[in-house]
């Protein structure tokens, strides 16, 4: 009867992971996911078009400040005013 050869065992053994602890790979993956979600949330907030702010000084043709001025809001896509 022939002897069966054993599979080669690596001299480097993985460190034992304690019960209840998180492996470094899993912690790093969770950190990357959290960073990605944070970046996507910041980008989504930057795209918000719910409000606007317009500041400036209204002047007449001589350069004097106007005491009464009206503003007109125009929707670019539809051309509607209001």
C-alpha positions, 0 to 999 in steps of 0.5 A: 500500500502506498503512503499518501503525501500530505499537502504542503503546509505554509509556515505562516499561520494566520493570527487567531481572531478572538470571539466577538472581535472584528477582523481588520479586513472587515473593519477596513471594508466598513470604513470604506463603505462609510466614507463612500456613503458620506461622500455621496451624501455630501454630493447629493446635498450640493446638488440641491436646487430647492432654494436660491439667494440673490444679493446685490445693489440695484442702481439707476442709469446714473449709478445712484442706488435705487430705493424701490426695486422689483425682481422677476423670477423666470423658470429657464426650462419653461420660460414661465414668470412668477 
